[in-house]
């Protein structure tokens, strides 16, 4: 897991030159909710009014010092000629570890590795660390004759149980979930936000639950699986939905209730360990962090940085509501939340989806405006508003990763061409496809 966020921020690694997240310019004018004008409001008063009862008022006071963050990225190891995954995780980890130490590790399958950042205080620092980790892991894969591929699912080929990573928990999962794991090779990015108070963290989780489907839509980067177009933007999210222990966390009014639910699930064998849940938001069992696990891994480092900044702002805003108002969070129904997950996985950024707070069908960009309006004070306080605005412009101009993978497949030789494009984007840290 990410070696993240306990106490003061570490050394400053420096901010790369250029404006945060803004290396691309385009035709899109940012919605009022994400422009620099502090008096601006979202453009559709009915659709994006943050005083809508279904959408609580943002916190006006947030901590002046941002909580530290960290990121984990999972990558596939792919042969450049066949575009199929290769079970070389141990070799690549050993090569990369000579440079990164424990910032690189194995993953659930031998077809994958995981890169981790150290503790980061700012978006600029996170970008620098992600760039460093990505460069070292890309080089290690190349030295092994392979390529790193930051896609949520393998576009060509698939995993088999014999290639599960050498870890007791992975083996126990194979015994427990059986054929569900036959092709369960998926790659995500996880964001950690420092939040050491476990009682507050449980209530903050309640506040995050309704926004999780939007994070699926914004990060969707897995349209292909084993050589075919699934018709979904995030097939990874669909694959995860088949497991009783994955997906949105339960609503819990206290840490005791949260623990009771986990223990009951573990007793039913739906979950391996009550102290090691794999819900999409979890109190990390080893670190003083809230860990958000909803997103497909992304090739574009700026996209990862911006989503992490948005998630941090959401956590801080929710924490302020818990501490200031004693608000335990909305009781979003599990059925509606699952429907919202499914719709987001199918359509990604380009479609409409279920707004889990109101039940209304809204375009993903409108939902994003609502979210940014809600967390804007935190984004402004921490200097991340333009980072997120630039990300939304990129999504509007070129779509999410699923759209770019499909564009590459259409211009080339199907899913194999999509793999080539993702490999190139992973190494460069940015998408290269023309808009």
N, C-alpha and C positions, 0 to 999 in steps of 0.2 A: 504494500500500500504506500501511498504518498507520504514522504517524511515531512509532514506538514504541521505547521501552525501551532506553536506552543510558546506563548510569551512574546517578547520583543522580536521585531523583524531582524533578519540577519543582515549581513553586509549588502550594500547596494551594488548591484551588478551593472547599473547604467542603463539608460534608455537609448535604443537605436535612433539614428537620425531619422527625421521625417515626422509627420504628424501621426498620432496614434491611430492605427487601423485605417488611415486615410490615404493609402498609396494609390488608390484608383479614384478617378473623377468620372462623373457620368451625368446623365440627363436628369436623373431623378431628384426632385426636391424633397428633402426630408419632411415627414409629417410634422405638424406644429408641436406634437408631443415630444419630438426628439431634436428640434432645432435649438440653437443657443438662446433664443429669446425667452427670458424668464417669465414673461407675461403671456406667452403663447399657450393655446389650448388645442386639444385634438380637433380635427376638422369637422367631424360629424358629432354634433352635440348629443344626439340620441344614441349613437352606436358606441361612442367612446367616452361618455361623461363619467369621470371617475367618482362622482357622487351618486351614481346609480346605486340603489340599495344592494344590488348584486355584486357591486364592485366597491369595496370599502375605500374610504378616503386615505390617501397616502400619509405616511408619517411625516410631520413637518420638522421633527428634530431627530437627527441621527448622530451617532458618535462621530466626533471630529477625526478620530484616528480609525482608519478602516481596519477591519479584521484581516489577518493574513490569509492567503489562499495557496492552494497547490493543485496540480493537475496530474492525472495518470492518462496515458494514451496506450491503447493496445493496437498492435500492427500484425498483419499477416506477412509471412515469409513466402515469397513467390519466385518461381523459376522464370527468368526473363523470356525463355523460348516457348515453354509450354503454357505459361501463365497460371500454372497450377501451384497450389501450396506445397511446400516441402517441410518435412518434420525435422527441422534443424535448429529448434529453439535453443537447446543447450549450447550448441557451438556458437551461435550468434551472441547469446548472452555472455559467454566467456570472452569473446572478442571485444564486445562493447564494454564489458565490465572493467577491462584494463584501463579504460578512459573514464568511465562514469561511476565505477564502484557499484553501490547498491541502488543507484538511480535507474538501473535496468534489471529486469528479472524475467523469469519464465511466466507462462500463462497457462490457461486451462488445457490447451492443446500444445503439442510440440510444433505446430504450424505457426505459433505466435510468440511474440515477446511483448513486454510492457516497458514503456519509458515513463519515468516519474520526474517531476520537478522538485527541487527543495522548496522550502518556505519562501513565499514571495509577498511583498507588501504592496506593489503597484503593478499596473498592467504592463508598463514598460519592462519591469523586472521579469514578469512572467513570460513576456515575449522573448526576452533574451535567453532565459533558461530553456524554454521550449525549443528555441532554435539550436541551442547547444546540444540538448539531448537528442533531438531529431538528427542533427548532423552526425553525431557519433553512432547512432543506431543504423542510419543509412549506410555509413561507411563500413560498419561491421558486417551488415548483410551482403554488401558488394564483395567484401573480402572472402566471404563464403560462397561466392558465385550466385547470390540471390538478390532479390530486391525487396524493399519494404513497401507495403501496400496498406494505406490507411482507408479502408472501406469497411462498412459495418458487417458485410457478409462476403464470402468468397464468390466472385462472379463466375469463376471456372473451377470445377472440381469441388470436393467437400471433404470433411473430416470423417474419421472412423474411430470407434472406441479404443482401438489399440494404441492410438496416438495421443491419448490423454496425458497431460503433464504428470510428472512424477511427484505428486504431493498427496498425502493421505486424505485430505479433504476432497480432492478431485476423484480419487478412487472410490471414496465413500459415496460421492454423488453418482458415480456410474452404477454402483450397486443399487442405489435407492431409486434412481429415475430411469434406468434401463434404456429401452429403445428411444426414449425422448432425447437421449444424448448421441444418437447414431450420427447425426450430421450437425451437432451443435458446436459449430465454429463461428463465433461472432466477435466483433471488436467494437469497443466503446471508448468514450472518454468520460472520465469521472472528475468532478470538481469538488474540492474540499474547501470548506469555509470554517475558520476558527470559531468555535462556539462551545466552550467548555462546560457550561451549565446544562446538565442533562435534562432537568425539568423544563427549562426554557426551550431546549432543543426539540423536545417532543411536541410542544405546542407550536413552535415554528414549523415543524413538519406538517402539521394540519393546515397551516396557511399556504404552504407550498403545493399541496396536493392538486388543487384545481389548475395550476399553471403547468403541470408536468406535460400534458398533451401538446401544449404549444412548443415546449422544448423539443419534443419528438419531431414536430413539423419543421422547426427551424434547423435542426441538425440532420434531417433525413439524408442518408448517404449509403443506401443499400438496396437498389432496385433489382439487382441481378442475384441469382443464386443457382449455383451448379449449372451454368450455361444457359439459363433461360431468364427472360424478363418476367418478374413476378406480377407486374401490374401495380405494385406498391412502391411507395417512396422509401419506406424503411421496412424491409423484410426482417431485419434484425428484431424490430419491435414485435412483429408478428410471431417470430420463433420464440421469443421470450414469453409471450402470452400463454403458451401451452403449459407453463410450469406453475404450480400452485404457490411457489415461494418467490416469484418474481413479479415485477409490475409495481403499481402504486402502493404506498404503505397504507396501513389501516389508520382510521381516525382513532386517536387515543387522548383521553382527557388528562392523563398523568403518566409518569414513567412506570408506575405500578401496572396500569392497564396495558401499556405498551409491552411490558415484559410478560404479562399474563397471556396476551395474544400470541407472542412469539413462542412461549413455552407450550401452549396448547397446539400450535401448528407443528412444533418439533415432536410432540408426543404422538401426533397423528402421522408422522413421517413425511409430512408435506414440506418440512424444512429440516435441514441437517442439524443445526445447532441454534438454540434460542438466543445465544449471545453473539451469533454471527449471521444476522439476517441479510438477505440480498434484495430487499425492497429498493425501489428507485430513489428513495431518500432514506438514509439510515444514520443513526448515531454510530460513528465508526467505533468498533470495539477496542481499538488499540491507540487511537489518537483523539485529541480533544476537538474533534471536527464534526460538522454535519456534512455528509457526503452525498452528492447528487449524481445518480448513475444512469439517468434516462437516455443520454445522448449517444448517437452513432459517433464513432471516431471521425475526425475531419482532417483532410489533407492540408487545408489552409490554416496556417498558424494564427493569422489575424482573426479568423472566425472563432477559433478556440478561445483566444484571449477575450474577445468581445462577449461571447456567451458566458465565460467565467465572470466577467465584470457584471453582467446582467444578473447572474445567479447570486453573486455576493450582494448586490443591491437589494434583491428580493429577500434574501435572508436577513439583512440588516433592517429592512422595512418591517418585516414580520416580527423580528425581535423587539423592535420599538413598540409595536402594537401590543405585544404580549406584556411587556414591562410597564408600559404607560397606561394601557386601558384594561389590562387583565383579559384580553380577548383570546380565547382558546382556539380560534380559527373556525372557518365555515365547515359545516357538516355535509360536505359534498357526497352524494350517494355513490356507492361503489359501482352500481350498474351504469350510471351516467358517466362516471369517470372512465370505465372500461370502454364505453361507446366512443368517448372523446379520444381515447388512445387509439382505437381502431381507425377512426376517421383520419386522425393525424398521420398514422402510419401509412394509410392508403394514399392520401393526397399530398402530403408534405406541405411545403410553403405555398404552392400554387393553388391549392384548393381552399374550400371553406371547411370549417370544422365545428364541432360542438364546443361551445363555451361552457366549461364545466361549472361555472358559478351561476350562470343564468339559464342554461339549457338551450339558449338560442344558437342558431347556426350562423356563424360569422366567418368572413374570410380571415385567413391566418394573419395577413398584414394588419387588419383591424384589431385582432386580438393582441398583436404585438404592440400596437399603439396604446391600448389599454394598459398593458404591462409596464411600458416605459413611463406613461403618465403616473402610474401608481408608485413607481420606485424612483422617479426623477430626482427628488431631493437627495437621495443617496448617490445617484450617479453624478450629480453636480458637485456634491461635497467631495467626492473622491476623484474628480477629474476624468470620469469615464463616460460622460454623456456623448461626446463626439466619437469615442470608440464604438459605442453601441449604434449611434446614428449611421456611421460608415458601414457597419455590418448590415443594417437594414437596407441601406442603399444597394449594397452588393447583392443581397437576396432579391431585391426588386429588379435589378438590372440583369442578373444572370441565373437566378433561381438557386435552389439548394443543391447539394451534391448529387442527389438522384437525377435531377434534370441534366446536370453536366455529364454524368456517366452515360445517360441515354443519348445525349448529343454526340459524345465520342463514339458510341456504338453505331449510331446512324451514319457517321462519316467514315467509319472504318469497317472492320470485320466482326461486327457484333460485340458480344460481351468481352472477347479478347482485346478489342480496341479500347474498351472501357477500362480494363485492367492496366493497359499501357498508359492511359491518361492519368489514372490514379497514382501509379508508380511515379510518373514524372512530377505530379503535383506534390506527392509526399516528399520527394527529394528536394524540390524547390521551396516547399512551404507555402505554395500558393497555386491556385488553378491557372492554367495557361490557355484554356479554350477561349476563342473569341466570343464576345457577347453577341 
